[in-house]
Amino acid sequence: MEIKSFNSIEAINNKFYVVKKGREVGIYATWEEAKIQTDGYPNNSHCIVEGKSHALGTLKEALELRSIIEELSDQELEVLDFCVKHYKKEDDLKFPSIF
């Protein structure tokens, strides 16, 4: 996985495009640059944020989550996939009480 360099990016209006899953994961100054990395890429993930620190934090969280997911077993991935598809709000996720 390639991660685009962030050092030379200067965004317009302090807005950054974070590609969390795409051809080249990274932070981009324009949608045109980010779109190249996501168009046609299966299950791509991207967002727009304000500020360099927010952009870096968003990318860091995405990479940490990816690392955790890569370590899950097939059965754990099936459970995660089921939860993502069926529970959209945190409040909807109910756990039975064992006490």
HELIX and SHEET records of a PDB file:
HELIX    1   1 ILE A   12  ASN A   14  5                                   3    
HELIX    2   2 TRP A   31  THR A   38  1                                   8    
HELIX    3   3 LYS A   52  GLU A   70  1                                  19    
HELIX    4   4 ASP A   74  HIS A   86  1                                  13    
HELIX    5   5 GLU A   90  ASP A   92  5                                   3    
SHEET    1   A 3 GLY A  26  TYR A  28  0                                        
SHEET    2   A 3 LYS A  15  LYS A  21 -1                                        
SHEET    3   A 3 SER A  45  GLU A  50 -1                                        
END                                                                             
